[in-house]
Amino acid sequence: MNRVLATLATIVATTLAAALARAVGVDFEIPDGGETISLAGFAVVTGFFAVVGIVIAVALRRWSARPAERFVWTAVSLTAISLVPPFLVGANTATIVALVGLHLLAAAVMIPALARSLH
């Protein structure tokens, strides 16, 4: 899967999963910010960070002797860090669980696709 298709697949998967979560009652309200995350917001943020992943992959391909290995290590570390903020914003349990799941879903789609592109 090329990088653009991986990005689109990640955006679609994450946005559809967020829509499904919303349909079963997850409100995605972030009390500390006073907002509710929109489906468009999920798509935009997912796309942005997918592009960040692509930039990291391209840089590692250019400057690393083992780009795939380094990319996976870096991406998994960044994914782990991304799991922290949902716990810090004062959201309810359903929103926290859904946000963590969405982060993991995006990583599960994007990381293997980019790692394969580095072999």
Backbone atoms as SQL, in Angstrom:
CREATE TABLE atoms (id INTEGER PRIMARY KEY, chain TEXT, resi INTEGER, resn TEXT, atom TEXT, x REAL, y REAL, z REAL);
INSERT INTO atoms VALUES
  (1, 'A', 1, 'MET', 'N', 0.859, -1.173, 0.000),
  (2, 'A', 1, 'MET', 'CA', 0.000, 0.000, 0.000),
  (3, 'A', 1, 'MET', 'C', 0.904, 1.234, 0.000),
  (4, 'A', 2, 'ASN', 'N', 0.668, 2.141, -0.921),
  (5, 'A', 2, 'ASN', 'CA', 1.528, 3.318, -0.928),
  (6, 'A', 2, 'ASN', 'C', 1.130, 4.286, 0.181),
  (7, 'A', 3, 'ARG', 'N', 1.926, 5.292, 0.359),
  (8, 'A', 3, 'ARG', 'CA', 1.734, 6.210, 1.490),
  (9, 'A', 3, 'ARG', 'C', 0.410, 6.960, 1.435),
  (10, 'A', 4, 'VAL', 'N', 0.015, 7.390, 0.239),
  (11, 'A', 4, 'VAL', 'CA', -1.247, 8.134, 0.104),
  (12, 'A', 4, 'VAL', 'C', -2.427, 7.220, 0.418),
  (13, 'A', 5, 'LEU', 'N', -2.409, 6.003, -0.110),
  (14, 'A', 5, 'LEU', 'CA', -3.489, 5.065, 0.187),
  (15, 'A', 5, 'LEU', 'C', -3.525, 4.711, 1.670),
  (16, 'A', 6, 'ALA', 'N', -2.366, 4.544, 2.277),
  (17, 'A', 6, 'ALA', 'CA', -2.313, 4.255, 3.710),
  (18, 'A', 6, 'ALA', 'C', -2.905, 5.414, 4.512),
  (19, 'A', 7, 'THR', 'N', -2.583, 6.626, 4.112),
  (20, 'A', 7, 'THR', 'CA', -3.131, 7.798, 4.797),
  (21, 'A', 7, 'THR', 'C', -4.645, 7.836, 4.651),
  (22, 'A', 8, 'LEU', 'N', -5.134, 7.647, 3.433),
  (23, 'A', 8, 'LEU', 'CA', -6.582, 7.657, 3.209),
  (24, 'A', 8, 'LEU', 'C', -7.274, 6.534, 3.976),
  (25, 'A', 9, 'ALA', 'N', -6.683, 5.348, 3.977),
  (26, 'A', 9, 'ALA', 'CA', -7.258, 4.220, 4.710),
  (27, 'A', 9, 'ALA', 'C', -7.313, 4.517, 6.203),
  (28, 'A', 10, 'THR', 'N', -6.272, 5.139, 6.713),
  (29, 'A', 10, 'THR', 'CA', -6.230, 5.482, 8.135),
  (30, 'A', 10, 'THR', 'C', -7.297, 6.514, 8.473),
  (31, 'A', 11, 'ILE', 'N', -7.427, 7.539, 7.632),
  (32, 'A', 11, 'ILE', 'CA', -8.439, 8.574, 7.862),
  (33, 'A', 11, 'ILE', 'C', -9.842, 7.963, 7.837),
  (34, 'A', 12, 'VAL', 'N', -10.113, 7.143, 6.828),
  (35, 'A', 12, 'VAL', 'CA', -11.442, 6.531, 6.704),
  (36, 'A', 12, 'VAL', 'C', -11.725, 5.609, 7.890),
  (37, 'A', 13, 'ALA', 'N', -10.764, 4.756, 8.237),
  (38, 'A', 13, 'ALA', 'CA', -10.965, 3.811, 9.339),
  (39, 'A', 13, 'ALA', 'C', -11.219, 4.542, 10.660),
  (40, 'A', 14, 'THR', 'N', -10.429, 5.547, 10.929),
  (41, 'A', 14, 'THR', 'CA', -10.558, 6.278, 12.187),
  (42, 'A', 14, 'THR', 'C', -11.865, 7.065, 12.236),
  (43, 'A', 15, 'THR', 'N', -12.210, 7.721, 11.141),
  (44, 'A', 15, 'THR', 'CA', -13.432, 8.509, 11.116),
  (45, 'A', 15, 'THR', 'C', -14.672, 7.616, 11.217),
  (46, 'A', 16, 'LEU', 'N', -14.665, 6.486, 10.511),
  (47, 'A', 16, 'LEU', 'CA', -15.788, 5.549, 10.616),
  (48, 'A', 16, 'LEU', 'C', -15.906, 4.968, 12.027),
  (49, 'A', 17, 'ALA', 'N', -14.778, 4.645, 12.634),
  (50, 'A', 17, 'ALA', 'CA', -14.808, 4.125, 14.006),
  (51, 'A', 17, 'ALA', 'C', -15.326, 5.187, 14.973),
  (52, 'A', 18, 'ALA', 'N', -14.936, 6.440, 14.763),
  (53, 'A', 18, 'ALA', 'CA', -15.449, 7.527, 15.611),
  (54, 'A', 18, 'ALA', 'C', -16.954, 7.697, 15.417),
  (55, 'A', 19, 'ALA', 'N', -17.409, 7.580, 14.172),
  (56, 'A', 19, 'ALA', 'CA', -18.850, 7.682, 13.899),
  (57, 'A', 19, 'ALA', 'C', -19.605, 6.535, 14.570),
  (58, 'A', 20, 'LEU', 'N', -19.035, 5.344, 14.522),
  (59, 'A', 20, 'LEU', 'CA', -19.651, 4.198, 15.182),
  (60, 'A', 20, 'LEU', 'C', -19.701, 4.411, 16.696),
  (61, 'A', 21, 'ALA', 'N', -18.606, 4.888, 17.258),
  (62, 'A', 21, 'ALA', 'CA', -18.567, 5.165, 18.702),
  (63, 'A', 21, 'ALA', 'C', -19.620, 6.209, 19.067),
  (64, 'A', 22, 'ARG', 'N', -19.724, 7.241, 18.262),
  (65, 'A', 22, 'ARG', 'CA', -20.735, 8.277, 18.509),
  (66, 'A', 22, 'ARG', 'C', -22.145, 7.671, 18.427),
  (67, 'A', 23, 'ALA', 'N', -22.356, 6.767, 17.472),
  (68, 'A', 23, 'ALA', 'CA', -23.675, 6.147, 17.295),
  (69, 'A', 23, 'ALA', 'C', -24.083, 5.300, 18.499),
  (70, 'A', 24, 'VAL', 'N', -23.100, 4.757, 19.210),
  (71, 'A', 24, 'VAL', 'CA', -23.427, 3.947, 20.391),
  (72, 'A', 24, 'VAL', 'C', -23.355, 4.749, 21.683),
  (73, 'A', 25, 'GLY', 'N', -23.212, 6.069, 21.555),
  (74, 'A', 25, 'GLY', 'CA', -23.349, 6.913, 22.728),
  (75, 'A', 25, 'GLY', 'C', -22.111, 7.621, 23.243),
  (76, 'A', 26, 'VAL', 'N', -20.968, 7.466, 22.603),
  (77, 'A', 26, 'VAL', 'CA', -19.773, 8.189, 23.045),
  (78, 'A', 26, 'VAL', 'C', -19.929, 9.643, 22.610),
  (79, 'A', 27, 'ASP', 'N', -19.776, 10.576, 23.547),
  (80, 'A', 27, 'ASP', 'CA', -20.040, 11.984, 23.211),
  (81, 'A', 27, 'ASP', 'C', -18.811, 12.758, 22.740),
  (82, 'A', 28, 'PHE', 'N', -17.631, 12.254, 22.989),
  (83, 'A', 28, 'PHE', 'CA', -16.376, 12.908, 22.599),
  (84, 'A', 28, 'PHE', 'C', -16.300, 14.352, 23.106),
  (85, 'A', 29, 'GLU', 'N', -16.903, 14.585, 24.261),
  (86, 'A', 29, 'GLU', 'CA', -16.833, 15.909, 24.856),
  (87, 'A', 29, 'GLU', 'C', -15.543, 16.025, 25.670),
  (88, 'A', 30, 'ILE', 'N', -14.849, 17.127, 25.457),
  (89, 'A', 30, 'ILE', 'CA', -13.603, 17.396, 26.171),
  (90, 'A', 30, 'ILE', 'C', -13.890, 18.559, 27.124),
  (91, 'A', 31, 'PRO', 'N', -14.228, 18.252, 28.387),
  (92, 'A', 31, 'PRO', 'CA', -14.640, 19.305, 29.316),
  (93, 'A', 31, 'PRO', 'C', -13.582, 20.384, 29.547),
  (94, 'A', 32, 'ASP', 'N', -12.314, 19.993, 29.578),
  (95, 'A', 32, 'ASP', 'CA', -11.261, 20.990, 29.825),
  (96, 'A', 32, 'ASP', 'C', -11.199, 22.038, 28.719),
  (97, 'A', 33, 'GLY', 'N', -11.581, 21.674, 27.501),
  (98, 'A', 33, 'GLY', 'CA', -11.569, 22.610, 26.387),
  (99, 'A', 33, 'GLY', 'C', -12.948, 23.145, 26.064),
  (100, 'A', 34, 'GLY', 'N', -13.967, 22.548, 26.683),
  (101, 'A', 34, 'GLY', 'CA', -15.327, 22.984, 26.441),
  (102, 'A', 34, 'GLY', 'C', -15.837, 22.668, 25.048),
  (103, 'A', 35, 'GLU', 'N', -15.297, 21.643, 24.392),
  (104, 'A', 35, 'GLU', 'CA', -15.697, 21.312, 23.025),
  (105, 'A', 35, 'GLU', 'C', -16.036, 19.836, 22.910),
  (106, 'A', 36, 'THR', 'N', -16.694, 19.537, 21.801),
  (107, 'A', 36, 'THR', 'CA', -16.924, 18.160, 21.400),
  (108, 'A', 36, 'THR', 'C', -16.146, 17.946, 20.110),
  (109, 'A', 37, 'ILE', 'N', -15.425, 16.852, 20.037),
  (110, 'A', 37, 'ILE', 'CA', -14.638, 16.567, 18.839),
  (111, 'A', 37, 'ILE', 'C', -15.588, 16.145, 17.721),
  (112, 'A', 38, 'SER', 'N', -15.494, 16.817, 16.591),
  (113, 'A', 38, 'SER', 'CA', -16.340, 16.495, 15.437),
  (114, 'A', 38, 'SER', 'C', -15.701, 15.381, 14.609),
  (115, 'A', 39, 'LEU', 'N', -16.512, 14.757, 13.757),
  (116, 'A', 39, 'LEU', 'CA', -15.967, 13.735, 12.860),
  (117, 'A', 39, 'LEU', 'C', -14.940, 14.342, 11.914),
  (118, 'A', 40, 'ALA', 'N', -15.198, 15.555, 11.456),
  (119, 'A', 40, 'ALA', 'CA', -14.217, 16.231, 10.596),
  (120, 'A', 40, 'ALA', 'C', -12.914, 16.459, 11.362),
  (121, 'A', 41, 'GLY', 'N', -13.030, 16.755, 12.636),
  (122, 'A', 41, 'GLY', 'CA', -11.839, 16.934, 13.461),
  (123, 'A', 41, 'GLY', 'C', -11.000, 15.669, 13.525),
  (124, 'A', 42, 'PHE', 'N', -11.675, 14.518, 13.658),
  (125, 'A', 42, 'PHE', 'CA', -10.937, 13.250, 13.650),
  (126, 'A', 42, 'PHE', 'C', -10.216, 13.054, 12.326),
  (127, 'A', 43, 'ALA', 'N', -10.900, 13.350, 11.222),
  (128, 'A', 43, 'ALA', 'CA', -10.296, 13.166, 9.900),
  (129, 'A', 43, 'ALA', 'C', -9.083, 14.067, 9.717),
  (130, 'A', 44, 'VAL', 'N', -9.209, 15.331, 10.092),
  (131, 'A', 44, 'VAL', 'CA', -8.115, 16.292, 9.905),
  (132, 'A', 44, 'VAL', 'C', -6.914, 15.934, 10.763),
  (133, 'A', 45, 'VAL', 'N', -7.146, 15.650, 12.020),
  (134, 'A', 45, 'VAL', 'CA', -6.023, 15.335, 12.924),
  (135, 'A', 45, 'VAL', 'C', -5.359, 14.020, 12.515),
  (136, 'A', 46, 'THR', 'N', -6.160, 13.043, 12.137),
  (137, 'A', 46, 'THR', 'CA', -5.591, 11.775, 11.676),
  (138, 'A', 46, 'THR', 'C', -4.735, 11.993, 10.431),
  (139, 'A', 47, 'GLY', 'N', -5.255, 12.765, 9.489),
  (140, 'A', 47, 'GLY', 'CA', -4.491, 13.058, 8.273),
  (141, 'A', 47, 'GLY', 'C', -3.199, 13.790, 8.570),
  (142, 'A', 48, 'PHE', 'N', -3.272, 14.767, 9.471),
  (143, 'A', 48, 'PHE', 'CA', -2.069, 15.530, 9.824),
  (144, 'A', 48, 'PHE', 'C', -0.992, 14.608, 10.391),
  (145, 'A', 49, 'PHE', 'N', -1.374, 13.769, 11.356),
  (146, 'A', 49, 'PHE', 'CA', -0.361, 12.920, 11.975),
  (147, 'A', 49, 'PHE', 'C', 0.086, 11.778, 11.070),
  (148, 'A', 50, 'ALA', 'N', -0.749, 11.380, 10.126),
  (149, 'A', 50, 'ALA', 'CA', -0.299, 10.414, 9.119),
  (150, 'A', 50, 'ALA', 'C', 0.794, 11.038, 8.260),
  (151, 'A', 51, 'VAL', 'N', 0.617, 12.308, 7.905),
  (152, 'A', 51, 'VAL', 'CA', 1.650, 13.010, 7.121),
  (153, 'A', 51, 'VAL', 'C', 2.926, 13.158, 7.949),
  (154, 'A', 52, 'VAL', 'N', 2.794, 13.431, 9.241),
  (155, 'A', 52, 'VAL', 'CA', 3.976, 13.489, 10.120),
  (156, 'A', 52, 'VAL', 'C', 4.695, 12.141, 10.082),
  (157, 'A', 53, 'GLY', 'N', 3.943, 11.049, 10.135),
  (158, 'A', 53, 'GLY', 'CA', 4.545, 9.715, 10.043),
  (159, 'A', 53, 'GLY', 'C', 5.276, 9.504, 8.730),
  (160, 'A', 54, 'ILE', 'N', 4.684, 9.987, 7.645),
  (161, 'A', 54, 'ILE', 'CA', 5.334, 9.865, 6.337),
  (162, 'A', 54, 'ILE', 'C', 6.641, 10.641, 6.322),
  (163, 'A', 55, 'VAL', 'N', 6.638, 11.845, 6.867),
  (164, 'A', 55, 'VAL', 'CA', 7.861, 12.657, 6.910),
  (165, 'A', 55, 'VAL', 'C', 8.943, 11.938, 7.713),
  (166, 'A', 56, 'ILE', 'N', 8.561, 11.359, 8.848),
  (167, 'A', 56, 'ILE', 'CA', 9.525, 10.609, 9.657),
  (168, 'A', 56, 'ILE', 'C', 10.064, 9.418, 8.860),
  (169, 'A', 57, 'ALA', 'N', 9.176, 8.693, 8.182),
  (170, 'A', 57, 'ALA', 'CA', 9.606, 7.525, 7.393),
  (171, 'A', 57, 'ALA', 'C', 10.562, 7.930, 6.281),
  (172, 'A', 58, 'VAL', 'N', 10.247, 9.010, 5.579),
  (173, 'A', 58, 'VAL', 'CA', 11.111, 9.477, 4.489),
  (174, 'A', 58, 'VAL', 'C', 12.473, 9.901, 5.032),
  (175, 'A', 59, 'ALA', 'N', 12.465, 10.602, 6.153),
  (176, 'A', 59, 'ALA', 'CA', 13.735, 11.031, 6.759),
  (177, 'A', 59, 'ALA', 'C', 14.575, 9.823, 7.176),
  (178, 'A', 60, 'LEU', 'N', 13.930, 8.841, 7.786),
  (179, 'A', 60, 'LEU', 'CA', 14.673, 7.649, 8.205),
  (180, 'A', 60, 'LEU', 'C', 15.180, 6.858, 7.004),
  (181, 'A', 61, 'ARG', 'N', 14.393, 6.806, 5.931),
  (182, 'A', 61, 'ARG', 'CA', 14.862, 6.121, 4.720),
  (183, 'A', 61, 'ARG', 'C', 16.136, 6.777, 4.213),
  (184, 'A', 62, 'ARG', 'N', 16.192, 8.084, 4.307),
  (185, 'A', 62, 'ARG', 'CA', 17.358, 8.821, 3.797),
  (186, 'A', 62, 'ARG', 'C', 18.570, 8.714, 4.727),
  (187, 'A', 63, 'TRP', 'N', 18.338, 8.772, 6.046),
  (188, 'A', 63, 'TRP', 'CA', 19.463, 8.921, 6.967),
  (189, 'A', 63, 'TRP', 'C', 19.712, 7.746, 7.906),
  (190, 'A', 64, 'SER', 'N', 18.985, 6.682, 7.769),
  (191, 'A', 64, 'SER', 'CA', 19.191, 5.552, 8.674),
  (192, 'A', 64, 'SER', 'C', 19.613, 4.314, 7.888),
  (193, 'A', 65, 'ALA', 'N', 20.499, 3.537, 8.498),
  (194, 'A', 65, 'ALA', 'CA', 20.918, 2.280, 7.878),
  (195, 'A', 65, 'ALA', 'C', 19.818, 1.224, 7.989),
  (196, 'A', 66, 'ARG', 'N', 18.951, 1.353, 8.992),
  (197, 'A', 66, 'ARG', 'CA', 17.843, 0.412, 9.204),
  (198, 'A', 66, 'ARG', 'C', 16.533, 1.205, 9.358),
  (199, 'A', 67, 'PRO', 'N', 16.054, 1.799, 8.269),
  (200, 'A', 67, 'PRO', 'CA', 14.915, 2.715, 8.378),
  (201, 'A', 67, 'PRO', 'C', 13.623, 2.061, 8.871),
  (202, 'A', 68, 'ALA', 'N', 13.325, 0.846, 8.436),
  (203, 'A', 68, 'ALA', 'CA', 12.071, 0.206, 8.855),
  (204, 'A', 68, 'ALA', 'C', 12.068, -0.050, 10.356),
  (205, 'A', 69, 'GLU', 'N', 13.168, -0.595, 10.847),
  (206, 'A', 69, 'GLU', 'CA', 13.274, -0.880, 12.285),
  (207, 'A', 69, 'GLU', 'C', 13.182, 0.404, 13.099),
  (208, 'A', 70, 'ARG', 'N', 13.910, 1.421, 12.689),
  (209, 'A', 70, 'ARG', 'CA', 13.891, 2.704, 13.406),
  (210, 'A', 70, 'ARG', 'C', 12.507, 3.347, 13.344),
  (211, 'A', 71, 'PHE', 'N', 11.858, 3.238, 12.172),
  (212, 'A', 71, 'PHE', 'CA', 10.532, 3.825, 12.039),
  (213, 'A', 71, 'PHE', 'C', 9.546, 3.161, 12.995),
  (214, 'A', 72, 'VAL', 'N', 9.536, 1.830, 13.022),
  (215, 'A', 72, 'VAL', 'CA', 8.596, 1.125, 13.898),
  (216, 'A', 72, 'VAL', 'C', 8.849, 1.507, 15.345),
  (217, 'A', 73, 'TRP', 'N', 10.086, 1.529, 15.757),
  (218, 'A', 73, 'TRP', 'CA', 10.415, 1.901, 17.132),
  (219, 'A', 73, 'TRP', 'C', 9.925, 3.318, 17.437),
  (220, 'A', 74, 'THR', 'N', 10.207, 4.245, 16.535),
  (221, 'A', 74, 'THR', 'CA', 9.801, 5.641, 16.728),
  (222, 'A', 74, 'THR', 'C', 8.283, 5.770, 16.739),
  (223, 'A', 75, 'ALA', 'N', 7.619, 5.146, 15.776),
  (224, 'A', 75, 'ALA', 'CA', 6.168, 5.267, 15.666),
  (225, 'A', 75, 'ALA', 'C', 5.446, 4.632, 16.847),
  (226, 'A', 76, 'VAL', 'N', 5.913, 3.488, 17.299),
  (227, 'A', 76, 'VAL', 'CA', 5.292, 2.845, 18.460),
  (228, 'A', 76, 'VAL', 'C', 5.505, 3.711, 19.707),
  (229, 'A', 77, 'SER', 'N', 6.686, 4.283, 19.845),
  (230, 'A', 77, 'SER', 'CA', 6.946, 5.174, 20.989),
  (231, 'A', 77, 'SER', 'C', 6.030, 6.396, 20.954),
  (232, 'A', 78, 'LEU', 'N', 5.892, 7.004, 19.784),
  (233, 'A', 78, 'LEU', 'CA', 5.020, 8.178, 19.656),
  (234, 'A', 78, 'LEU', 'C', 3.556, 7.803, 19.882),
  (235, 'A', 79, 'THR', 'N', 3.161, 6.615, 19.439),
  (236, 'A', 79, 'THR', 'CA', 1.794, 6.152, 19.695),
  (237, 'A', 79, 'THR', 'C', 1.565, 5.996, 21.191),
  (238, 'A', 80, 'ALA', 'N', 2.527, 5.414, 21.887),
  (239, 'A', 80, 'ALA', 'CA', 2.397, 5.250, 23.340),
  (240, 'A', 80, 'ALA', 'C', 2.239, 6.608, 24.024),
  (241, 'A', 81, 'ILE', 'N', 3.019, 7.572, 23.590),
  (242, 'A', 81, 'ILE', 'CA', 2.911, 8.924, 24.162),
  (243, 'A', 81, 'ILE', 'C', 1.537, 9.524, 23.850),
  (244, 'A', 82, 'SER', 'N', 1.010, 9.246, 22.655),
  (245, 'A', 82, 'SER', 'CA', -0.294, 9.809, 22.264),
  (246, 'A', 82, 'SER', 'C', -1.443, 9.244, 23.084),
  (247, 'A', 83, 'LEU', 'N', -1.223, 8.146, 23.785),
  (248, 'A', 83, 'LEU', 'CA', -2.273, 7.555, 24.606),
  (249, 'A', 83, 'LEU', 'C', -2.455, 8.280, 25.935),
  (250, 'A', 84, 'VAL', 'N', -1.539, 9.141, 26.294),
  (251, 'A', 84, 'VAL', 'CA', -1.617, 9.835, 27.579),
  (252, 'A', 84, 'VAL', 'C', -2.645, 10.969, 27.600),
  (253, 'A', 85, 'PRO', 'N', -2.665, 11.878, 26.612),
  (254, 'A', 85, 'PRO', 'CA', -3.577, 13.027, 26.686),
  (255, 'A', 85, 'PRO', 'C', -5.051, 12.699, 26.918),
  (256, 'A', 86, 'PRO', 'N', -5.608, 11.626, 26.335),
  (257, 'A', 86, 'PRO', 'CA', -7.019, 11.360, 26.629),
  (258, 'A', 86, 'PRO', 'C', -7.325, 11.222, 28.124),
  (259, 'A', 87, 'PHE', 'N', -6.342, 10.804, 28.895),
  (260, 'A', 87, 'PHE', 'CA', -6.548, 10.645, 30.337),
  (261, 'A', 87, 'PHE', 'C', -6.434, 11.972, 31.094),
  (262, 'A', 88, 'LEU', 'N', -5.916, 12.993, 30.439),
  (263, 'A', 88, 'LEU', 'CA', -5.622, 14.256, 31.118),
  (264, 'A', 88, 'LEU', 'C', -6.638, 15.362, 30.858),
  (265, 'A', 89, 'VAL', 'N', -7.591, 15.144, 29.966),
  (266, 'A', 89, 'VAL', 'CA', -8.470, 16.238, 29.554),
  (267, 'A', 89, 'VAL', 'C', -9.802, 16.278, 30.289),
  (268, 'A', 90, 'GLY', 'N', -10.014, 15.381, 31.220),
  (269, 'A', 90, 'GLY', 'CA', -11.237, 15.413, 32.003),
  (270, 'A', 90, 'GLY', 'C', -12.443, 14.798, 31.326),
  (271, 'A', 91, 'ALA', 'N', -12.225, 14.007, 30.284),
  (272, 'A', 91, 'ALA', 'CA', -13.328, 13.376, 29.569),
  (273, 'A', 91, 'ALA', 'C', -13.887, 12.204, 30.369),
  (274, 'A', 92, 'ASN', 'N', -15.100, 11.780, 29.995),
  (275, 'A', 92, 'ASN', 'CA', -15.683, 10.621, 30.662),
  (276, 'A', 92, 'ASN', 'C', -15.005, 9.337, 30.184),
  (277, 'A', 93, 'THR', 'N', -15.283, 8.252, 30.882),
  (278, 'A', 93, 'THR', 'CA', -14.611, 6.985, 30.600),
  (279, 'A', 93, 'THR', 'C', -14.849, 6.506, 29.168),
  (280, 'A', 94, 'ALA', 'N', -16.077, 6.623, 28.683),
  (281, 'A', 94, 'ALA', 'CA', -16.377, 6.162, 27.319),
  (282, 'A', 94, 'ALA', 'C', -15.555, 6.940, 26.290),
  (283, 'A', 95, 'THR', 'N', -15.422, 8.240, 26.488),
  (284, 'A', 95, 'THR', 'CA', -14.642, 9.058, 25.558),
  (285, 'A', 95, 'THR', 'C', -13.168, 8.687, 25.630),
  (286, 'A', 96, 'ILE', 'N', -12.654, 8.485, 26.828),
  (287, 'A', 96, 'ILE', 'CA', -11.248, 8.100, 26.990),
  (288, 'A', 96, 'ILE', 'C', -10.970, 6.779, 26.279),
  (289, 'A', 97, 'VAL', 'N', -11.810, 5.790, 26.534),
  (290, 'A', 97, 'VAL', 'CA', -11.615, 4.475, 25.912),
  (291, 'A', 97, 'VAL', 'C', -11.692, 4.585, 24.396),
  (292, 'A', 98, 'ALA', 'N', -12.666, 5.348, 23.894),
  (293, 'A', 98, 'ALA', 'CA', -12.806, 5.510, 22.447),
  (294, 'A', 98, 'ALA', 'C', -11.600, 6.219, 21.848),
  (295, 'A', 99, 'LEU', 'N', -11.117, 7.271, 22.498),
  (296, 'A', 99, 'LEU', 'CA', -9.954, 7.996, 21.978),
  (297, 'A', 99, 'LEU', 'C', -8.714, 7.110, 21.952),
  (298, 'A', 100, 'VAL', 'N', -8.498, 6.360, 23.013),
  (299, 'A', 100, 'VAL', 'CA', -7.358, 5.438, 23.042),
  (300, 'A', 100, 'VAL', 'C', -7.496, 4.413, 21.917),
  (301, 'A', 101, 'GLY', 'N', -8.698, 3.861, 21.757),
  (302, 'A', 101, 'GLY', 'CA', -8.934, 2.897, 20.685),
  (303, 'A', 101, 'GLY', 'C', -8.693, 3.492, 19.305),
  (304, 'A', 102, 'LEU', 'N', -9.104, 4.744, 19.106),
  (305, 'A', 102, 'LEU', 'CA', -8.893, 5.396, 17.816),
  (306, 'A', 102, 'LEU', 'C', -7.411, 5.629, 17.543),
  (307, 'A', 103, 'HIS', 'N', -6.659, 5.985, 18.568),
  (308, 'A', 103, 'HIS', 'CA', -5.209, 6.152, 18.400),
  (309, 'A', 103, 'HIS', 'C', -4.579, 4.823, 17.997),
  (310, 'A', 104, 'LEU', 'N', -4.999, 3.755, 18.665),
  (311, 'A', 104, 'LEU', 'CA', -4.440, 2.438, 18.357),
  (312, 'A', 104, 'LEU', 'C', -4.855, 1.958, 16.969),
  (313, 'A', 105, 'LEU', 'N', -6.084, 2.260, 16.573),
  (314, 'A', 105, 'LEU', 'CA', -6.543, 1.899, 15.234),
  (315, 'A', 105, 'LEU', 'C', -5.717, 2.613, 14.160),
  (316, 'A', 106, 'ALA', 'N', -5.527, 3.906, 14.330),
  (317, 'A', 106, 'ALA', 'CA', -4.729, 4.660, 13.357),
  (318, 'A', 106, 'ALA', 'C', -3.309, 4.092, 13.273),
  (319, 'A', 107, 'ALA', 'N', -2.730, 3.784, 14.418),
  (320, 'A', 107, 'ALA', 'CA', -1.377, 3.218, 14.432),
  (321, 'A', 107, 'ALA', 'C', -1.351, 1.845, 13.766),
  (322, 'A', 108, 'ALA', 'N', -2.380, 1.044, 14.010),
  (323, 'A', 108, 'ALA', 'CA', -2.423, -0.305, 13.447),
  (324, 'A', 108, 'ALA', 'C', -2.532, -0.292, 11.922),
  (325, 'A', 109, 'VAL', 'N', -3.119, 0.753, 11.377),
  (326, 'A', 109, 'VAL', 'CA', -3.219, 0.851, 9.917),
  (327, 'A', 109, 'VAL', 'C', -1.954, 1.478, 9.336),
  (328, 'A', 110, 'MET', 'N', -1.508, 2.571, 9.935),
  (329, 'A', 110, 'MET', 'CA', -0.448, 3.383, 9.322),
  (330, 'A', 110, 'MET', 'C', 0.960, 2.819, 9.538),
  (331, 'A', 111, 'ILE', 'N', 1.258, 2.366, 10.730),
  (332, 'A', 111, 'ILE', 'CA', 2.633, 1.927, 11.022),
  (333, 'A', 111, 'ILE', 'C', 3.067, 0.759, 10.131),
  (334, 'A', 112, 'PRO', 'N', 2.288, -0.319, 10.024),
  (335, 'A', 112, 'PRO', 'CA', 2.742, -1.416, 9.153),
  (336, 'A', 112, 'PRO', 'C', 2.876, -1.000, 7.691),
  (337, 'A', 113, 'ALA', 'N', 1.954, -0.153, 7.219),
  (338, 'A', 113, 'ALA', 'CA', 2.026, 0.280, 5.827),
  (339, 'A', 113, 'ALA', 'C', 3.307, 1.062, 5.561),
  (340, 'A', 114, 'LEU', 'N', 3.638, 1.964, 6.456),
  (341, 'A', 114, 'LEU', 'CA', 4.863, 2.758, 6.260),
  (342, 'A', 114, 'LEU', 'C', 6.111, 1.913, 6.460),
  (343, 'A', 115, 'ALA', 'N', 6.071, 1.002, 7.426),
  (344, 'A', 115, 'ALA', 'CA', 7.229, 0.131, 7.649),
  (345, 'A', 115, 'ALA', 'C', 7.499, -0.724, 6.409),
  (346, 'A', 116, 'ARG', 'N', 6.428, -1.257, 5.797),
  (347, 'A', 116, 'ARG', 'CA', 6.607, -2.050, 4.565),
  (348, 'A', 116, 'ARG', 'C', 7.215, -1.219, 3.452),
  (349, 'A', 117, 'SER', 'N', 6.867, 0.049, 3.400),
  (350, 'A', 117, 'SER', 'CA', 7.400, 0.912, 2.332),
  (351, 'A', 117, 'SER', 'C', 8.895, 1.179, 2.515),
  (352, 'A', 118, 'LEU', 'N', 9.416, 0.879, 3.676),
  (353, 'A', 118, 'LEU', 'CA', 10.841, 1.154, 3.961),
  (354, 'A', 118, 'LEU', 'C', 11.719, -0.065, 3.722),
  (355, 'A', 119, 'HIS', 'N', 11.142, -1.202, 3.394),
  (356, 'A', 119, 'HIS', 'CA', 11.949, -2.401, 3.135),
  (357, 'A', 119, 'HIS', 'C', 12.484, -2.399, 1.734);
